[in-house]
Amino acid sequence: MSNPEAAFVKEDFQSGQKTAKKAAEILVSKNLGFIVPTARQKQNLLVAFAKRGKVVYGRAFDIVKLSGLVSLDDLSDIESNLNRITIFEIKSTRKLLKPDFATFFFSLTGAEVLVAQSLKKQFKFALVNLTEIFARAKGIYSGWSIML
C-alpha cells in the first residue's frame, strides 16, 4: 500500500459510520418518535422542505423525529405536517466521555452547517455515546461497505 495514512483515515471514517448506524438503532428502539427514513422518504423530505424554501441535503442528516402522526411515504402529508418533523444528524463515539459530553469533539460538514442555518429549530444533533453498549457486547463483528 503506497499511503498507509490514507488507509487509517478511511478505516476511522468507516468506524464512525458504524457507530452512527448503531446509535440510530438505539434512538429508534427508545420509541420516542425517531425514524430512520428510507431513500424515498428522504427524497420526500427534501422536496417538502424545498417547497418551503428550506435547504436540506440528504447526506446532512441521519434520522428524523416526528412529534405526531406523519406518513413519510406521502409527500402531501409531509407538506401538511412539516412543523412536526425535526431532522437530526447523529454524532456518535465509542470513546469514554463524561456524562455531559464535555470535551467531546466532532466535525461538521458544509452541508450540515447549511441545513442547520436553513432549518434552525427543525435541525438538531443527537449525541450518542456507545461505550456502554460496546463494553457489554458479547461479540463485535466487522463488515465492509462499498459505495459505487
Long-range contacts (C-beta under 8 A, 24 or more apart in sequence): 14-145, 15-94, 16-92, 17-145, 18-143, 19-92, 19-93, 19-94, 19-128, 19-130, 20-62, 20-90, 20-91, 20-92, 22-92, 22-130, 22-133, 23-90, 23-92, 23-126, 23-128, 23-130, 24-62, 24-63, 24-90, 26-128, 26-130, 26-133, 27-63, 27-90, 27-126, 27-128, 28-63, 32-65, 33-65, 33-66, 33-67, 34-63, 34-64, 34-65, 34-88, 35-63, 35-64, 35-65, 35-66, 35-72, 36-62, 36-63, 37-63, 37-64, 37-72, 38-72, 40-73, 41-72, 41-73, 44-72, 44-73, 44-74, 44-75, 44-78, 45-72, 45-78, 45-85, 45-87, 47-75, 48-75, 48-78, 48-79, 48-82, 49-82, 49-118, 49-119, 51-79, 52-82, 54-118, 54-119, 54-122, 55-114, 55-115, 55-118, 56-87, 56-115, 56-118, 56-119, 57-111, 57-114, 57-115, 59-109, 59-111, 60-89, 60-109, 60-111, 60-112, 60-114, 60-115, 61-87, 61-88, 61-89, 61-112, 61-115, 61-123, 62-88, 62-89, 62-90, 62-126, 63-88, 63-90, 63-126, 64-88, 85-122, 86-121, 86-122, 86-123, 86-124, 87-115, 87-119, 87-122, 87-123, 87-124, 88-123, 88-124, 88-125, 88-126, 89-115, 89-123, 89-124, 89-125, 89-126, 90-125, 90-126, 90-128, 91-125, 91-126, 91-127, 91-128, 92-127, 92-128, 92-129, 92-130, 93-128, 93-129, 93-130, 93-131, 94-129, 94-130, 94-131, 94-134, 95-129, 95-131, 96-131, 97-129, 97-131, 101-127, 101-129
